[in-house]
Amino acid sequence: MTKIRTAGRFSLGSRTVNRMGYGAMQLAGPGVFGPPKDRDGALAVLRAAVESGVNHIDTSDFYGPHVTNRIIREALHPYPSDLTIVTKVGARRDEQGGWPRARSPQELRQGVLDNLENLGLDALDIVNLRLGGVEGPEPGSVEVPFTALAEMQSEGLIRHLGLSTVTGEQVAEAQAIAPVVCVQNLYNVARREDDELVDALAEQGIAYVPYFPLGGFSPLQSSALSAVAGRLDTSPMTVALAWLLQRSPNILLIPGTSSVAHLRENLAAASLQLSEEDVAELDAIGG
Ligand SMILES: NC(=O)c1ccc[n+]([C@@H]2O[C@H](COP(=O)([O-])OP(=O)(O)OC[C@H]3O[C@@H](n4cnc5c(N)ncnc54)[C@H](OP(=O)(O)O)[C@@H]3O)[C@@H](O)[C@H]2O)c1
């Protein structure tokens, strides 16, 4: 078993998770739309992740739509008591596979109810409100949608709230409405626009959960990653994840993969130690 606890743990409200987790978006079909080509393979990835100690899985009911959550339920329900499933609302899918916004209070409630049904849960551990656009955060108030989620939290449908694709100002506005336990934004060794936000959240004990930690739809490629990986006899992806773990103690990882072999490579980052020289070489990628 990969020693994923080497990377440490972090609190998300009342839940505590291993910093090395798993993102389930790659388990739907191409374009995150429809069923996967290899459903058994998808079930195997989830089961291998949990058997390896992963207790933090990121998902959404709009992956598929519904497909990824139903696969998670089939693979893992009844869920281990220490498993924290984090989902997100704020978008839906159209018939072409597009991602229109769904941020009215009614749409957010429907999103929460769909997640509950498809995951087979009475309450969701953590729900992230997905704001922003494809290119990143967009200015604007979070008051109406975040208040709608806070009401569902008061009703007991949601345990904790988070935000995704937001600015620091939007985090502060949301915190005046209800506690925020995590922020999920685009960040990796080559995309470091959120450096200040990572540090500000660390000071407050709030988790920063980078999406696209491996570059997302365009996986990271860099001579520095390859050089460090060569020296340490590991893969560039493992190095990219180890860099994130060493970047700040509040960073939790949710790399996505549809392959058990890639999953194992990714989990290996939890026990990979980068030297100061390695980190300096990698820092230059995003400099
Ligand atoms: N909040 C948001 O708006 C938002 C947006 C996007 C994603 N997310 C979440 O963040 C998670 C992570 O993002 P992501 O999955 O899009 O991107 P990612 O983790 O950066 O990269 C996934 C891509 O890298 C490949 N890959 C994974 N491990 C690999 C390895 N060891 N070697 C080579 N290739 C590898 C995957 O293909 P294979 O399947 O072939 O391994 C896939 O194409 C998602 O699963 C999702 O839960 C959230």
The ligand as an SDF file (V2000), in Angstrom:
LIG
                    3D

 48 52  0  0  0  0  0  0  0  0999 V2000
  -13.9540   23.2210   -9.3410 N   0  0  0  0  0  0  0  0  0  0  0  0
  -13.8170   23.0930  -10.6420 C   0  0  0  0  0  0  0  0  0  0  0  0
  -14.2650   23.9170  -11.4060 O   0  0  0  0  0  0  0  0  0  0  0  0
  -13.0590   21.9260  -11.1810 C   0  0  0  0  0  0  0  0  0  0  0  0
  -12.6350   21.9460  -12.5300 C   0  0  0  0  0  0  0  0  0  0  0  0
  -11.9230   20.8640  -12.9900 C   0  0  0  0  0  0  0  0  0  0  0  0
  -11.6440   19.7930  -12.1570 C   0  0  0  0  0  0  0  0  0  0  0  0
  -12.0800   19.7890  -10.8600 N   0  0  0  0  0  0  0  0  0  0  0  0
  -11.7570   18.6740   -9.9430 C   0  0  0  0  0  0  0  0  0  0  0  0
  -10.3550   18.5760   -9.8830 O   0  0  0  0  0  0  0  0  0  0  0  0
   -9.9470   17.2240  -10.1430 C   0  0  0  0  0  0  0  0  0  0  0  0
   -8.5840   17.2290  -10.7930 C   0  0  0  0  0  0  0  0  0  0  0  0
   -8.6460   17.8630  -12.0420 O   0  0  0  0  0  0  0  0  0  0  0  0
   -8.5740   17.0890  -13.4270 P   0  0  0  0  0  0  0  0  0  0  0  0
   -8.8280   15.6470  -13.2380 O   0  0  0  0  0  0  0  0  0  0  0  0
   -9.4460   17.8220  -14.3790 O   0  0  0  0  0  0  0  0  0  0  0  0
   -7.1100   17.3980  -13.9070 O   0  0  0  0  0  0  0  0  0  0  0  0
   -5.6580   16.8610  -13.4620 P   0  0  0  0  0  0  0  0  0  0  0  0
   -5.7600   16.0800  -12.1860 O   0  0  0  0  0  0  0  0  0  0  0  0
   -4.7580   18.0210  -13.5260 O   0  0  0  0  0  0  0  0  0  0  0  0
   -5.2410   15.9320  -14.6700 O   0  0  0  0  0  0  0  0  0  0  0  0
   -6.0110   14.9070  -15.1460 C   0  0  0  0  0  0  0  0  0  0  0  0
   -5.4140   14.4860  -16.4770 C   0  0  0  0  0  0  0  0  0  0  0  0
   -4.0950   13.9910  -16.2790 O   0  0  0  0  0  0  0  0  0  0  0  0
   -4.0190   12.6220  -16.6690 C   0  0  0  0  0  0  0  0  0  0  0  0
   -3.2230   11.9400  -15.6510 N   0  0  0  0  0  0  0  0  0  0  0  0
   -3.5330   11.7340  -14.3550 C   0  0  0  0  0  0  0  0  0  0  0  0
   -2.5290   11.1230  -13.6990 N   0  0  0  0  0  0  0  0  0  0  0  0
   -1.5460   10.9230  -14.6200 C   0  0  0  0  0  0  0  0  0  0  0  0
   -0.2720   10.3370  -14.5700 C   0  0  0  0  0  0  0  0  0  0  0  0
    0.2170    9.8200  -13.4380 N   0  0  0  0  0  0  0  0  0  0  0  0
    0.4650   10.2970  -15.7090 N   0  0  0  0  0  0  0  0  0  0  0  0
    0.0040   10.8140  -16.8700 C   0  0  0  0  0  0  0  0  0  0  0  0
   -1.2220   11.3940  -16.9740 N   0  0  0  0  0  0  0  0  0  0  0  0
   -1.9870   11.4510  -15.8620 C   0  0  0  0  0  0  0  0  0  0  0  0
   -5.4380   12.1280  -16.7250 C   0  0  0  0  0  0  0  0  0  0  0  0
   -5.5980   11.1250  -17.7110 O   0  0  0  0  0  0  0  0  0  0  0  0
   -5.7900    9.5690  -17.3530 P   0  0  0  0  0  0  0  0  0  0  0  0
   -7.2220    9.3860  -17.0040 O   0  0  0  0  0  0  0  0  0  0  0  0
   -5.3740    8.8830  -18.5960 O   0  0  0  0  0  0  0  0  0  0  0  0
   -4.8770    9.2850  -16.1910 O   0  0  0  0  0  0  0  0  0  0  0  0
   -6.1890   13.3930  -17.1310 C   0  0  0  0  0  0  0  0  0  0  0  0
   -6.1230   13.5800  -18.5310 O   0  0  0  0  0  0  0  0  0  0  0  0
  -11.0630   16.6730  -11.0160 C   0  0  0  0  0  0  0  0  0  0  0  0
  -11.0720   15.2700  -11.0220 O   0  0  0  0  0  0  0  0  0  0  0  0
  -12.2770   17.3170  -10.3950 C   0  0  0  0  0  0  0  0  0  0  0  0
  -12.6990   16.5400   -9.2860 O   0  0  0  0  0  0  0  0  0  0  0  0
  -12.7700   20.8550  -10.3780 C   0  0  0  0  0  0  0  0  0  0  0  0
  1  2  1  0
  2  3  2  0
  2  4  1  0
  4  5  1  0
  4 48  2  0
  5  6  2  0
  6  7  1  0
  7  8  2  0
  8  9  1  0
  8 48  1  0
  9 10  1  0
  9 46  1  0
 10 11  1  0
 11 12  1  0
 11 44  1  0
 12 13  1  0
 13 14  1  0
 14 15  2  0
 14 16  1  0
 14 17  1  0
 17 18  1  0
 18 19  2  0
 18 20  1  0
 18 21  1  0
 21 22  1  0
 22 23  1  0
 23 24  1  0
 23 42  1  0
 24 25  1  0
 25 26  1  0
 25 36  1  0
 26 27  1  0
 26 35  1  0
 27 28  2  0
 28 29  1  0
 29 30  1  0
 29 35  2  0
 30 31  1  0
 30 32  2  0
 32 33  1  0
 33 34  2  0
 34 35  1  0
 36 37  1  0
 36 42  1  0
 37 38  1  0
 38 39  2  0
 38 40  1  0
 38 41  1  0
 42 43  1  0
 44 45  1  0
 44 46  1  0
 46 47  1  0
M  CHG  2   8   1  16  -1
M  END
$$$$
